[in-house]
Amino acid sequence: MSLEQLKAFLAKVKGDSNLQEKLKAAKSPEDVVGIAKEHGHEFTADKIAELSEEELEGVAGGIVIECSIKYLD
């Protein structure tokens, strides 16, 4: 459950439009964690808060940032 797992998941998201759509529908960081787990990546919701806005936007095109800022600010 590491930051590296989160970054690996976000790198996967960058090239997968279906996965991007699932994340757009996520209502909470916990939803993001569940989606990631379905795809073989394990991390906790608090790891999302450890990434900067720039890291989230740069890796996933801003997909996850919406969810993380909304629920972690």
mmCIF file of the N, C-alpha and C atoms, coordinates in Angstrom:
data_MODEL
# 
_entry.id   MODEL 
# 
loop_
_atom_site.group_PDB 
_atom_site.id 
_atom_site.type_symbol 
_atom_site.label_atom_id 
_atom_site.label_alt_id 
_atom_site.label_comp_id 
_atom_site.label_asym_id 
_atom_site.label_entity_id 
_atom_site.label_seq_id 
_atom_site.pdbx_PDB_ins_code 
_atom_site.Cartn_x 
_atom_site.Cartn_y 
_atom_site.Cartn_z 
_atom_site.occupancy 
_atom_site.B_iso_or_equiv 
_atom_site.pdbx_formal_charge 
_atom_site.auth_seq_id 
_atom_site.auth_comp_id 
_atom_site.auth_asym_id 
_atom_site.auth_atom_id 
_atom_site.pdbx_PDB_model_num 
ATOM 1   N N  . MET A 1 1  ? 0.846   -1.186 0.000   1.00 0.00 ? 1  MET A N  1 
ATOM 2   C CA . MET A 1 1  ? 0.000   0.000  0.000   1.00 0.00 ? 1  MET A CA 1 
ATOM 3   C C  . MET A 1 1  ? 0.879   1.232  0.000   1.00 0.00 ? 1  MET A C  1 
ATOM 4   N N  . SER A 1 2  ? 1.465   1.486  -1.120  1.00 0.00 ? 2  SER A N  1 
ATOM 5   C CA . SER A 1 2  ? 2.473   2.530  -1.158  1.00 0.00 ? 2  SER A CA 1 
ATOM 6   C C  . SER A 1 2  ? 2.167   3.608  -2.183  1.00 0.00 ? 2  SER A C  1 
ATOM 7   N N  . LEU A 1 3  ? 2.896   4.668  -2.028  1.00 0.00 ? 3  LEU A N  1 
ATOM 8   C CA . LEU A 1 3  ? 2.813   5.756  -2.990  1.00 0.00 ? 3  LEU A CA 1 
ATOM 9   C C  . LEU A 1 3  ? 3.235   5.276  -4.373  1.00 0.00 ? 3  LEU A C  1 
ATOM 10  N N  . GLU A 1 4  ? 4.189   4.362  -4.424  1.00 0.00 ? 4  GLU A N  1 
ATOM 11  C CA . GLU A 1 4  ? 4.636   3.817  -5.706  1.00 0.00 ? 4  GLU A CA 1 
ATOM 12  C C  . GLU A 1 4  ? 3.507   3.069  -6.402  1.00 0.00 ? 4  GLU A C  1 
ATOM 13  N N  . GLN A 1 5  ? 2.688   2.351  -5.627  1.00 0.00 ? 5  GLN A N  1 
ATOM 14  C CA . GLN A 1 5  ? 1.542   1.644  -6.200  1.00 0.00 ? 5  GLN A CA 1 
ATOM 15  C C  . GLN A 1 5  ? 0.546   2.633  -6.801  1.00 0.00 ? 5  GLN A C  1 
ATOM 16  N N  . LEU A 1 6  ? 0.306   3.744  -6.100  1.00 0.00 ? 6  LEU A N  1 
ATOM 17  C CA . LEU A 1 6  ? -0.604  4.773  -6.604  1.00 0.00 ? 6  LEU A CA 1 
ATOM 18  C C  . LEU A 1 6  ? -0.068  5.355  -7.905  1.00 0.00 ? 6  LEU A C  1 
ATOM 19  N N  . LYS A 1 7  ? 1.220   5.675  -7.928  1.00 0.00 ? 7  LYS A N  1 
ATOM 20  C CA . LYS A 1 7  ? 1.809   6.243  -9.146  1.00 0.00 ? 7  LYS A CA 1 
ATOM 21  C C  . LYS A 1 7  ? 1.751   5.245  -10.300 1.00 0.00 ? 7  LYS A C  1 
ATOM 22  N N  . ALA A 1 8  ? 1.969   3.971  -10.017 1.00 0.00 ? 8  ALA A N  1 
ATOM 23  C CA . ALA A 1 8  ? 1.886   2.944  -11.059 1.00 0.00 ? 8  ALA A CA 1 
ATOM 24  C C  . ALA A 1 8  ? 0.463   2.841  -11.595 1.00 0.00 ? 8  ALA A C  1 
ATOM 25  N N  . PHE A 1 9  ? -0.513  2.924  -10.704 1.00 0.00 ? 9  PHE A N  1 
ATOM 26  C CA . PHE A 1 9  ? -1.910  2.878  -11.129 1.00 0.00 ? 9  PHE A CA 1 
ATOM 27  C C  . PHE A 1 9  ? -2.241  4.079  -12.010 1.00 0.00 ? 9  PHE A C  1 
ATOM 28  N N  . LEU A 1 10 ? -1.811  5.259  -11.603 1.00 0.00 ? 10 LEU A N  1 
ATOM 29  C CA . LEU A 1 10 ? -2.104  6.460  -12.382 1.00 0.00 ? 10 LEU A CA 1 
ATOM 30  C C  . LEU A 1 10 ? -1.430  6.417  -13.750 1.00 0.00 ? 10 LEU A C  1 
ATOM 31  N N  . ALA A 1 11 ? -0.254  5.816  -13.825 1.00 0.00 ? 11 ALA A N  1 
ATOM 32  C CA . ALA A 1 11 ? 0.405   5.649  -15.122 1.00 0.00 ? 11 ALA A CA 1 
ATOM 33  C C  . ALA A 1 11 ? -0.427  4.733  -16.020 1.00 0.00 ? 11 ALA A C  1 
ATOM 34  N N  . LYS A 1 12 ? -1.016  3.706  -15.426 1.00 0.00 ? 12 LYS A N  1 
ATOM 35  C CA . LYS A 1 12 ? -1.891  2.792  -16.171 1.00 0.00 ? 12 LYS A CA 1 
ATOM 36  C C  . LYS A 1 12 ? -3.135  3.531  -16.668 1.00 0.00 ? 12 LYS A C  1 
ATOM 37  N N  . VAL A 1 13 ? -3.673  4.385  -15.817 1.00 0.00 ? 13 VAL A N  1 
ATOM 38  C CA . VAL A 1 13 ? -4.875  5.150  -16.151 1.00 0.00 ? 13 VAL A CA 1 
ATOM 39  C C  . VAL A 1 13 ? -4.649  6.035  -17.375 1.00 0.00 ? 13 VAL A C  1 
ATOM 40  N N  . LYS A 1 14 ? -3.463  6.584  -17.463 1.00 0.00 ? 14 LYS A N  1 
ATOM 41  C CA . LYS A 1 14 ? -3.149  7.520  -18.549 1.00 0.00 ? 14 LYS A CA 1 
ATOM 42  C C  . LYS A 1 14 ? -3.423  6.916  -19.927 1.00 0.00 ? 14 LYS A C  1 
ATOM 43  N N  . GLY A 1 15 ? -3.195  5.622  -20.082 1.00 0.00 ? 15 GLY A N  1 
ATOM 44  C CA . GLY A 1 15 ? -3.380  4.994  -21.383 1.00 0.00 ? 15 GLY A CA 1 
ATOM 45  C C  . GLY A 1 15 ? -4.645  4.172  -21.519 1.00 0.00 ? 15 GLY A C  1 
ATOM 46  N N  . ASP A 1 16 ? -5.578  4.288  -20.577 1.00 0.00 ? 16 ASP A N  1 
ATOM 47  C CA . ASP A 1 16 ? -6.765  3.444  -20.583 1.00 0.00 ? 16 ASP A CA 1 
ATOM 48  C C  . ASP A 1 16 ? -8.027  4.297  -20.423 1.00 0.00 ? 16 ASP A C  1 
ATOM 49  N N  . SER A 1 17 ? -8.703  4.576  -21.520 1.00 0.00 ? 17 SER A N  1 
ATOM 50  C CA . SER A 1 17 ? -9.871  5.454  -21.474 1.00 0.00 ? 17 SER A CA 1 
ATOM 51  C C  . SER A 1 17 ? -11.033 4.842  -20.688 1.00 0.00 ? 17 SER A C  1 
ATOM 52  N N  . ASN A 1 18 ? -11.162 3.519  -20.695 1.00 0.00 ? 18 ASN A N  1 
ATOM 53  C CA . ASN A 1 18 ? -12.221 2.883  -19.905 1.00 0.00 ? 18 ASN A CA 1 
ATOM 54  C C  . ASN A 1 18 ? -11.982 3.092  -18.416 1.00 0.00 ? 18 ASN A C  1 
ATOM 55  N N  . LEU A 1 19 ? -10.752 2.964  -18.011 1.00 0.00 ? 19 LEU A N  1 
ATOM 56  C CA . LEU A 1 19 ? -10.385 3.179  -16.620 1.00 0.00 ? 19 LEU A CA 1 
ATOM 57  C C  . LEU A 1 19 ? -10.582 4.648  -16.239 1.00 0.00 ? 19 LEU A C  1 
ATOM 58  N N  . GLN A 1 20 ? -10.273 5.537  -17.144 1.00 0.00 ? 20 GLN A N  1 
ATOM 59  C CA . GLN A 1 20 ? -10.497 6.963  -16.894 1.00 0.00 ? 20 GLN A CA 1 
ATOM 60  C C  . GLN A 1 20 ? -11.975 7.245  -16.643 1.00 0.00 ? 20 GLN A C  1 
ATOM 61  N N  . GLU A 1 21 ? -12.842 6.609  -17.413 1.00 0.00 ? 21 GLU A N  1 
ATOM 62  C CA . GLU A 1 21 ? -14.280 6.795  -17.226 1.00 0.00 ? 21 GLU A CA 1 
ATOM 63  C C  . GLU A 1 21 ? -14.738 6.284  -15.866 1.00 0.00 ? 21 GLU A C  1 
ATOM 64  N N  . LYS A 1 22 ? -14.205 5.142  -15.438 1.00 0.00 ? 22 LYS A N  1 
ATOM 65  C CA . LYS A 1 22 ? -14.543 4.619  -14.113 1.00 0.00 ? 22 LYS A CA 1 
ATOM 66  C C  . LYS A 1 22 ? -14.142 5.608  -13.030 1.00 0.00 ? 22 LYS A C  1 
ATOM 67  N N  . LEU A 1 23 ? -12.967 6.194  -13.182 1.00 0.00 ? 23 LEU A N  1 
ATOM 68  C CA . LEU A 1 23 ? -12.489 7.135  -12.169 1.00 0.00 ? 23 LEU A CA 1 
ATOM 69  C C  . LEU A 1 23 ? -13.290 8.419  -12.169 1.00 0.00 ? 23 LEU A C  1 
ATOM 70  N N  . LYS A 1 24 ? -13.741 8.846  -13.328 1.00 0.00 ? 24 LYS A N  1 
ATOM 71  C CA . LYS A 1 24 ? -14.588 10.050 -13.383 1.00 0.00 ? 24 LYS A CA 1 
ATOM 72  C C  . LYS A 1 24 ? -15.873 9.848  -12.593 1.00 0.00 ? 24 LYS A C  1 
ATOM 73  N N  . ALA A 1 25 ? -16.351 8.602  -12.539 1.00 0.00 ? 25 ALA A N  1 
ATOM 74  C CA . ALA A 1 25 ? -17.581 8.294  -11.819 1.00 0.00 ? 25 ALA A CA 1 
ATOM 75  C C  . ALA A 1 25 ? -17.355 8.082  -10.319 1.00 0.00 ? 25 ALA A C  1 
ATOM 76  N N  . ALA A 1 26 ? -16.112 8.017  -9.889  1.00 0.00 ? 26 ALA A N  1 
ATOM 77  C CA . ALA A 1 26 ? -15.800 7.787  -8.474  1.00 0.00 ? 26 ALA A CA 1 
ATOM 78  C C  . ALA A 1 26 ? -16.334 8.943  -7.637  1.00 0.00 ? 26 ALA A C  1 
ATOM 79  N N  . LYS A 1 27 ? -16.932 8.594  -6.517  1.00 0.00 ? 27 LYS A N  1 
ATOM 80  C CA . LYS A 1 27 ? -17.519 9.604  -5.629  1.00 0.00 ? 27 LYS A CA 1 
ATOM 81  C C  . LYS A 1 27 ? -16.627 9.943  -4.443  1.00 0.00 ? 27 LYS A C  1 
ATOM 82  N N  . SER A 1 28 ? -15.615 9.126  -4.202  1.00 0.00 ? 28 SER A N  1 
ATOM 83  C CA . SER A 1 28 ? -14.752 9.353  -3.037  1.00 0.00 ? 28 SER A CA 1 
ATOM 84  C C  . SER A 1 28 ? -13.379 8.745  -3.298  1.00 0.00 ? 28 SER A C  1 
ATOM 85  N N  . PRO A 1 29 ? -12.392 9.128  -2.502  1.00 0.00 ? 29 PRO A N  1 
ATOM 86  C CA . PRO A 1 29 ? -11.075 8.496  -2.626  1.00 0.00 ? 29 PRO A CA 1 
ATOM 87  C C  . PRO A 1 29 ? -11.147 6.982  -2.400  1.00 0.00 ? 29 PRO A C  1 
ATOM 88  N N  . GLU A 1 30 ? -12.057 6.551  -1.545  1.00 0.00 ? 30 GLU A N  1 
ATOM 89  C CA . GLU A 1 30 ? -12.208 5.121  -1.302  1.00 0.00 ? 30 GLU A CA 1 
ATOM 90  C C  . GLU A 1 30 ? -12.683 4.394  -2.565  1.00 0.00 ? 30 GLU A C  1 
ATOM 91  N N  . ASP A 1 31 ? -13.517 5.050  -3.363  1.00 0.00 ? 31 ASP A N  1 
ATOM 92  C CA . ASP A 1 31 ? -13.938 4.477  -4.647  1.00 0.00 ? 31 ASP A CA 1 
ATOM 93  C C  . ASP A 1 31 ? -12.731 4.297  -5.568  1.00 0.00 ? 31 ASP A C  1 
ATOM 94  N N  . VAL A 1 32 ? -11.849 5.278  -5.573  1.00 0.00 ? 32 VAL A N  1 
ATOM 95  C CA . VAL A 1 32 ? -10.631 5.207  -6.383  1.00 0.00 ? 32 VAL A CA 1 
ATOM 96  C C  . VAL A 1 32 ? -9.777  4.025  -5.933  1.00 0.00 ? 32 VAL A C  1 
ATOM 97  N N  . VAL A 1 33 ? -9.651  3.859  -4.621  1.00 0.00 ? 33 VAL A N  1 
ATOM 98  C CA . VAL A 1 33 ? -8.875  2.748  -4.060  1.00 0.00 ? 33 VAL A CA 1 
ATOM 99  C C  . VAL A 1 33 ? -9.472  1.416  -4.509  1.00 0.00 ? 33 VAL A C  1 
ATOM 100 N N  . GLY A 1 34 ? -10.795 1.310  -4.495  1.00 0.00 ? 34 GLY A N  1 
ATOM 101 C CA . GLY A 1 34 ? -11.461 0.080  -4.919  1.00 0.00 ? 34 GLY A CA 1 
ATOM 102 C C  . GLY A 1 34 ? -11.239 -0.226 -6.385  1.00 0.00 ? 34 GLY A C  1 
ATOM 103 N N  . ILE A 1 35 ? -11.313 0.790  -7.220  1.00 0.00 ? 35 ILE A N  1 
ATOM 104 C CA . ILE A 1 35 ? -11.071 0.615  -8.661  1.00 0.00 ? 35 ILE A CA 1 
ATOM 105 C C  . ILE A 1 35 ? -9.634  0.164  -8.889  1.00 0.00 ? 35 ILE A C  1 
ATOM 106 N N  . ALA A 1 36 ? -8.709  0.800  -8.183  1.00 0.00 ? 36 ALA A N  1 
ATOM 107 C CA . ALA A 1 36 ? -7.296  0.436  -8.322  1.00 0.00 ? 36 ALA A CA 1 
ATOM 108 C C  . ALA A 1 36 ? -7.073  -1.018 -7.927  1.00 0.00 ? 36 ALA A C  1 
ATOM 109 N N  . LYS A 1 37 ? -7.714  -1.437 -6.847  1.00 0.00 ? 37 LYS A N  1 
ATOM 110 C CA . LYS A 1 37 ? -7.546  -2.810 -6.363  1.00 0.00 ? 37 LYS A CA 1 
ATOM 111 C C  . LYS A 1 37 ? -8.035  -3.812 -7.410  1.00 0.00 ? 37 LYS A C  1 
ATOM 112 N N  . GLU A 1 38 ? -9.130  -3.474 -8.090  1.00 0.00 ? 38 GLU A N  1 
ATOM 113 C CA . GLU A 1 38 ? -9.650  -4.330 -9.158  1.00 0.00 ? 38 GLU A CA 1 
ATOM 114 C C  . GLU A 1 38 ? -8.622  -4.521 -10.271 1.00 0.00 ? 38 GLU A C  1 
ATOM 115 N N  . HIS A 1 39 ? -7.710  -3.569 -10.390 1.00 0.00 ? 39 HIS A N  1 
ATOM 116 C CA . HIS A 1 39 ? -6.702  -3.597 -11.449 1.00 0.00 ? 39 HIS A CA 1 
ATOM 117 C C  . HIS A 1 39 ? -5.311  -3.951 -10.924 1.00 0.00 ? 39 HIS A C  1 
ATOM 118 N N  . GLY A 1 40 ? -5.268  -4.519 -9.712  1.00 0.00 ? 40 GLY A N  1 
ATOM 119 C CA . GLY A 1 40 ? -4.013  -5.042 -9.183  1.00 0.00 ? 40 GLY A CA 1 
ATOM 120 C C  . GLY A 1 40 ? -3.108  -4.067 -8.465  1.00 0.00 ? 40 GLY A C  1 
ATOM 121 N N  . HIS A 1 41 ? -3.637  -2.912 -8.078  1.00 0.00 ? 41 HIS A N  1 
ATOM 122 C CA . HIS A 1 41 ? -2.832  -1.907 -7.372  1.00 0.00 ? 41 HIS A CA 1 
ATOM 123 C C  . HIS A 1 41 ? -3.451  -1.653 -6.003  1.00 0.00 ? 41 HIS A C  1 
ATOM 124 N N  . GLU A 1 42 ? -2.632  -1.730 -4.968  1.00 0.00 ? 42 GLU A N  1 
ATOM 125 C CA . GLU A 1 42 ? -3.142  -1.527 -3.615  1.00 0.00 ? 42 GLU A CA 1 
ATOM 126 C C  . GLU A 1 42 ? -2.449  -0.356 -2.929  1.00 0.00 ? 42 GLU A C  1 
ATOM 127 N N  . PHE A 1 43 ? -3.280  0.575  -2.462  1.00 0.00 ? 43 PHE A N  1 
ATOM 128 C CA . PHE A 1 43 ? -2.832  1.721  -1.681  1.00 0.00 ? 43 PHE A CA 1 
ATOM 129 C C  . PHE A 1 43 ? -4.036  2.225  -0.906  1.00 0.00 ? 43 PHE A C  1 
ATOM 130 N N  . THR A 1 44 ? -3.795  3.077  0.067   1.00 0.00 ? 44 THR A N  1 
ATOM 131 C CA . THR A 1 44 ? -4.887  3.629  0.865   1.00 0.00 ? 44 THR A CA 1 
ATOM 132 C C  . THR A 1 44 ? -5.256  5.010  0.347   1.00 0.00 ? 44 THR A C  1 
ATOM 133 N N  . ALA A 1 45 ? -6.448  5.460  0.714   1.00 0.00 ? 45 ALA A N  1 
ATOM 134 C CA . ALA A 1 45 ? -6.949  6.760  0.255   1.00 0.00 ? 45 ALA A CA 1 
ATOM 135 C C  . ALA A 1 45 ? -6.027  7.899  0.679   1.00 0.00 ? 45 ALA A C  1 
ATOM 136 N N  . ASP A 1 46 ? -5.365  7.760  1.819   1.00 0.00 ? 46 ASP A N  1 
ATOM 137 C CA . ASP A 1 46 ? -4.479  8.838  2.279   1.00 0.00 ? 46 ASP A CA 1 
ATOM 138 C C  . ASP A 1 46 ? -3.294  9.040  1.349   1.00 0.00 ? 46 ASP A C  1 
ATOM 139 N N  . LYS A 1 47 ? -2.942  8.025  0.569   1.00 0.00 ? 47 LYS A N  1 
ATOM 140 C CA . LYS A 1 47 ? -1.828  8.171  -0.376  1.00 0.00 ? 47 LYS A CA 1 
ATOM 141 C C  . LYS A 1 47 ? -2.176  9.172  -1.478  1.00 0.00 ? 47 LYS A C  1 
ATOM 142 N N  . ILE A 1 48 ? -3.453  9.280  -1.820  1.00 0.00 ? 48 ILE A N  1 
ATOM 143 C CA . ILE A 1 48 ? -3.878  10.229 -2.854  1.00 0.00 ? 48 ILE A CA 1 
ATOM 144 C C  . ILE A 1 48 ? -3.516  11.648 -2.420  1.00 0.00 ? 48 ILE A C  1 
ATOM 145 N N  . ALA A 1 49 ? -3.687  11.931 -1.144  1.00 0.00 ? 49 ALA A N  1 
ATOM 146 C CA . ALA A 1 49 ? -3.394  13.269 -0.620  1.00 0.00 ? 49 ALA A CA 1 
ATOM 147 C C  . ALA A 1 49 ? -1.907  13.588 -0.648  1.00 0.00 ? 49 ALA A C  1 
ATOM 148 N N  . GLU A 1 50 ? -1.061  12.566 -0.724  1.00 0.00 ? 50 GLU A N  1 
ATOM 149 C CA . GLU A 1 50 ? 0.386   12.785 -0.733  1.00 0.00 ? 50 GLU A CA 1 
ATOM 150 C C  . GLU A 1 50 ? 0.903   13.274 -2.083  1.00 0.00 ? 50 GLU A C  1 
ATOM 151 N N  . LEU A 1 51 ? 0.119   13.092 -3.128  1.00 0.00 ? 51 LEU A N  1 
ATOM 152 C CA . LEU A 1 51 ? 0.546   13.572 -4.447  1.00 0.00 ? 51 LEU A CA 1 
ATOM 153 C C  . LEU A 1 51 ? 0.137   15.024 -4.608  1.00 0.00 ? 51 LEU A C  1 
ATOM 154 N N  . SER A 1 52 ? 0.966   15.782 -5.276  1.00 0.00 ? 52 SER A N  1 
ATOM 155 C CA . SER A 1 52 ? 0.636   17.175 -5.540  1.00 0.00 ? 52 SER A CA 1 
ATOM 156 C C  . SER A 1 52 ? -0.349  17.247 -6.695  1.00 0.00 ? 52 SER A C  1 
ATOM 157 N N  . GLU A 1 53 ? -0.994  18.389 -6.840  1.00 0.00 ? 53 GLU A N  1 
ATOM 158 C CA . GLU A 1 53 ? -1.907  18.604 -7.965  1.00 0.00 ? 53 GLU A CA 1 
ATOM 159 C C  . GLU A 1 53 ? -1.195  18.364 -9.287  1.00 0.00 ? 53 GLU A C  1 
ATOM 160 N N  . GLU A 1 54 ? 0.024   18.858 -9.379  1.00 0.00 ? 54 GLU A N  1 
ATOM 161 C CA . GLU A 1 54 ? 0.785   18.721 -10.618 1.00 0.00 ? 54 GLU A CA 1 
ATOM 162 C C  . GLU A 1 54 ? 1.057   17.250 -10.942 1.00 0.00 ? 54 GLU A C  1 
ATOM 163 N N  . GLU A 1 55 ? 1.379   16.458 -9.913  1.00 0.00 ? 55 GLU A N  1 
ATOM 164 C CA . GLU A 1 55 ? 1.633   15.028 -10.140 1.00 0.00 ? 55 GLU A CA 1 
ATOM 165 C C  . GLU A 1 55 ? 0.367   14.327 -10.621 1.00 0.00 ? 55 GLU A C  1 
ATOM 166 N N  . LEU A 1 56 ? -0.752  14.636 -9.990  1.00 0.00 ? 56 LEU A N  1 
ATOM 167 C CA . LEU A 1 56 ? -2.002  13.999 -10.392 1.00 0.00 ? 56 LEU A CA 1 
ATOM 168 C C  . LEU A 1 56 ? -2.400  14.395 -11.809 1.00 0.00 ? 56 LEU A C  1 
ATOM 169 N N  . GLU A 1 57 ? -2.310  15.675 -12.122 1.00 0.00 ? 57 GLU A N  1 
ATOM 170 C CA . GLU A 1 57 ? -2.675  16.132 -13.461 1.00 0.00 ? 57 GLU A CA 1 
ATOM 171 C C  . GLU A 1 57 ? -1.703  15.601 -14.502 1.00 0.00 ? 57 GLU A C  1 
ATOM 172 N N  . GLY A 1 58 ? -0.426  15.578 -14.173 1.00 0.00 ? 58 GLY A N  1 
ATOM 173 C CA . GLY A 1 58 ? 0.578   15.130 -15.120 1.00 0.00 ? 58 GLY A CA 1 
ATOM 174 C C  . GLY A 1 58 ? 0.490   13.658 -15.445 1.00 0.00 ? 58 GLY A C  1 
ATOM 175 N N  . VAL A 1 59 ? 0.112   12.852 -14.465 1.00 0.00 ? 59 VAL A N  1 
ATOM 176 C CA . VAL A 1 59 ? 0.069   11.409 -14.681 1.00 0.00 ? 59 VAL A CA 1 
ATOM 177 C C  . VAL A 1 59 ? -1.273  10.972 -15.234 1.00 0.00 ? 59 VAL A C  1 
ATOM 178 N N  . ALA A 1 60 ? -2.349  11.505 -14.711 1.00 0.00 ? 60 ALA A N  1 
ATOM 179 C CA . ALA A 1 60 ? -3.670  11.007 -15.088 1.00 0.00 ? 60 ALA A CA 1 
ATOM 180 C C  . ALA A 1 60 ? -4.529  12.046 -15.794 1.00 0.00 ? 60 ALA A C  1 
ATOM 181 N N  . GLY A 1 61 ? -3.947  13.117 -16.246 1.00 0.00 ? 61 GLY A N  1 
ATOM 182 C CA . GLY A 1 61 ? -4.728  14.115 -16.952 1.00 0.00 ? 61 GLY A CA 1 
ATOM 183 C C  . GLY A 1 61 ? -5.783  14.774 -16.089 1.00 0.00 ? 61 GLY A C  1 
ATOM 184 N N  . GLY A 1 62 ? -5.579  14.771 -14.774 1.00 0.00 ? 62 GLY A N  1 
ATOM 185 C CA . GLY A 1 62 ? -6.519  15.425 -13.875 1.00 0.00 ? 62 GLY A CA 1 
ATOM 186 C C  . GLY A 1 62 ? -7.708  14.585 -13.470 1.00 0.00 ? 62 GLY A C  1 
ATOM 187 N N  . ILE A 1 63 ? -7.784  13.349 -13.895 1.00 0.00 ? 63 ILE A N  1 
ATOM 188 C CA . ILE A 1 63 ? -8.935  12.500 -13.607 1.00 0.00 ? 63 ILE A CA 1 
ATOM 189 C C  . ILE A 1 63 ? -9.157  12.328 -12.113 1.00 0.00 ? 63 ILE A C  1 
ATOM 190 N N  . VAL A 1 64 ? -8.129  11.944 -11.389 1.00 0.00 ? 64 VAL A N  1 
ATOM 191 C CA . VAL A 1 64 ? -8.266  11.631 -9.975  1.00 0.00 ? 64 VAL A CA 1 
ATOM 192 C C  . VAL A 1 64 ? -8.251  12.887 -9.122  1.00 0.00 ? 64 VAL A C  1 
ATOM 193 N N  . ILE A 1 65 ? -7.654  13.935 -9.598  1.00 0.00 ? 65 ILE A N  1 
ATOM 194 C CA . ILE A 1 65 ? -7.511  15.148 -8.798  1.00 0.00 ? 65 ILE A CA 1 
ATOM 195 C C  . ILE A 1 65 ? -8.873  15.679 -8.357  1.00 0.00 ? 65 ILE A C  1 
ATOM 196 N N  . GLU A 1 66 ? -9.857  15.604 -9.210  1.00 0.00 ? 66 GLU A N  1 
ATOM 197 C CA . GLU A 1 66 ? -11.183 16.069 -8.895  1.00 0.00 ? 66 GLU A CA 1 
ATOM 198 C C  . GLU A 1 66 ? -11.686 15.384 -7.623  1.00 0.00 ? 66 GLU A C  1 
ATOM 199 N N  . CYS A 1 67 ? -11.553 14.110 -7.566  1.00 0.00 ? 67 CYS A N  1 
ATOM 200 C CA . CYS A 1 67 ? -12.009 13.321 -6.425  1.00 0.00 ? 67 CYS A CA 1 
ATOM 201 C C  . CYS A 1 67 ? -11.168 13.621 -5.195  1.00 0.00 ? 67 CYS A C  1 
ATOM 202 N N  . SER A 1 68 ? -9.860  13.674 -5.351  1.00 0.00 ? 68 SER A N  1 
ATOM 203 C CA . SER A 1 68 ? -9.000  13.852 -4.191  1.00 0.00 ? 68 SER A CA 1 
ATOM 204 C C  . SER A 1 68 ? -9.151  15.220 -3.573  1.00 0.00 ? 68 SER A C  1 
ATOM 205 N N  . ILE A 1 69 ? -9.251  16.253 -4.361  1.00 0.00 ? 69 ILE A N  1 
ATOM 206 C CA . ILE A 1 69 ? -9.391  17.596 -3.809  1.00 0.00 ? 69 ILE A CA 1 
ATOM 207 C C  . ILE A 1 69 ? -10.756 17.762 -3.164  1.00 0.00 ? 69 ILE A C  1 
ATOM 208 N N  . LYS A 1 70 ? -11.774 17.269 -3.810  1.00 0.00 ? 70 LYS A N  1 
ATOM 209 C CA . LYS A 1 70 ? -13.125 17.415 -3.295  1.00 0.00 ? 70 LYS A CA 1 
ATOM 210 C C  . LYS A 1 70 ? -13.257 16.814 -1.899  1.00 0.00 ? 70 LYS A C  1 
ATOM 211 N N  . TYR A 1 71 ? -12.654 15.669 -1.669  1.00 0.00 ? 71 TYR A N  1 
ATOM 212 C CA . TYR A 1 71 ? -12.846 14.958 -0.417  1.00 0.00 ? 71 TYR A CA 1 
ATOM 213 C C  . TYR A 1 71 ? -11.713 15.104 0.579   1.00 0.00 ? 71 TYR A C  1 
ATOM 214 N N  . LEU A 1 72 ? -10.558 15.595 0.146   1.00 0.00 ? 72 LEU A N  1 
ATOM 215 C CA . LEU A 1 72 ? -9.426  15.673 1.065   1.00 0.00 ? 72 LEU A CA 1 
ATOM 216 C C  . LEU A 1 72 ? -9.069  17.089 1.471   1.00 0.00 ? 72 LEU A C  1 
ATOM 217 N N  . ASP A 1 73 ? -9.665  18.090 0.856   1.00 0.00 ? 73 ASP A N  1 
ATOM 218 C CA . ASP A 1 73 ? -9.394  19.481 1.258   1.00 0.00 ? 73 ASP A CA 1 
ATOM 219 C C  . ASP A 1 73 ? -10.096 19.829 2.532   1.00 0.00 ? 73 ASP A C  1 
# 
